[in-house]
Amino acid sequence: MKKDIHPDYKEVVFHDLSSDFKFLTRSTMRSKETIKWEDGKEYPVIKVEVSSASHPFFTGKKMFVDTAGRVEKFKNKYTKKA
């Protein structure tokens, strides 16, 4: 492999904002925000809206999460104009 062309592959914490679920994994994503993890170390935190803890397919529950006004955007785009 060529040197200095690949992104850093580091441990990061993903934080699901809708269910307050956090998990530690490795990723090439970067973040300026950090969080103190259970092992006492500081890790970059990536905030996500949906994860396996909040997605209806994995939970079996219907959750209404409208963080970006998706319903209004859809209605505005596809309603018939009189």
C-alpha positions as CSV (number, residue, x, y, z in Angstrom):
1,M,0.0,0.0,0.0
2,K,1.1,3.6,-0.6
3,K,1.9,5.6,2.4
4,D,0.0,8.8,3.5
5,I,-3.0,8.3,1.1
6,H,-5.4,6.4,3.5
7,P,-7.5,8.1,6.1
8,D,-6.9,7.4,9.8
9,Y,-8.9,4.5,11.1
10,K,-9.5,5.3,14.8
11,E,-11.9,4.4,17.6
12,V,-14.9,6.6,17.7
13,V,-18.2,6.7,19.6
14,F,-21.5,6.9,17.7
15,H,-24.3,8.5,19.6
16,D,-27.9,7.9,18.5
17,L,-29.7,11.1,19.5
18,S,-33.2,9.7,19.2
19,S,-32.6,6.8,21.6
20,D,-29.6,8.1,23.5
21,F,-27.7,4.8,22.6
22,K,-23.9,5.0,22.3
23,F,-21.5,2.4,20.9
24,L,-17.8,2.4,20.4
25,T,-16.4,1.2,17.1
26,R,-13.7,2.1,14.6
27,S,-14.2,4.6,11.7
28,T,-12.5,7.0,9.4
29,M,-15.0,9.8,10.3
30,R,-13.6,12.7,12.2
31,S,-15.2,14.9,14.8
32,K,-14.1,17.8,17.0
33,E,-16.4,16.8,19.8
34,T,-15.2,14.2,22.3
35,I,-16.9,12.1,24.9
36,K,-15.5,10.2,27.9
37,W,-16.2,6.5,27.5
38,E,-16.8,3.8,30.1
39,D,-13.1,2.9,30.1
40,G,-12.2,6.4,31.1
41,K,-10.6,7.4,27.8
42,E,-11.7,10.3,25.6
43,Y,-13.0,9.4,22.1
44,P,-14.4,11.5,19.2
45,V,-18.2,11.4,19.1
46,I,-20.3,11.2,15.9
47,K,-23.9,12.1,16.4
48,V,-26.4,10.2,14.3
49,E,-30.2,10.3,14.0
50,V,-30.9,6.6,13.5
51,S,-29.1,3.5,14.5
52,S,-30.0,-0.1,15.2
53,A,-31.4,1.0,18.6
54,S,-34.0,3.3,17.1
55,H,-34.7,2.0,13.6
56,P,-38.2,0.4,13.3
57,F,-36.8,-2.6,11.4
58,F,-34.5,-3.6,14.3
59,T,-36.7,-2.6,17.2
60,G,-40.1,-3.7,15.9
61,K,-41.6,-0.4,17.1
62,K,-42.9,2.4,15.1
63,M,-41.2,5.6,16.1
64,F,-41.9,9.0,14.6
65,V,-38.7,10.9,14.2
66,D,-39.0,14.1,12.2
67,T,-35.9,16.1,12.9
68,A,-35.6,17.8,9.5
69,G,-39.3,18.5,8.7
70,R,-39.4,15.7,6.2
71,V,-43.2,15.5,6.3
72,E,-43.6,19.2,5.6
73,K,-41.1,19.0,2.8
74,F,-42.9,16.1,1.2
75,K,-46.3,17.8,1.5
76,N,-45.0,21.0,0.0
77,K,-43.4,19.2,-2.9
78,Y,-46.3,16.9,-3.8
79,T,-49.5,18.7,-2.9
80,K,-51.6,19.8,-5.9
81,K,-51.4,23.5,-6.5
82,A,-54.9,25.0,-7.0
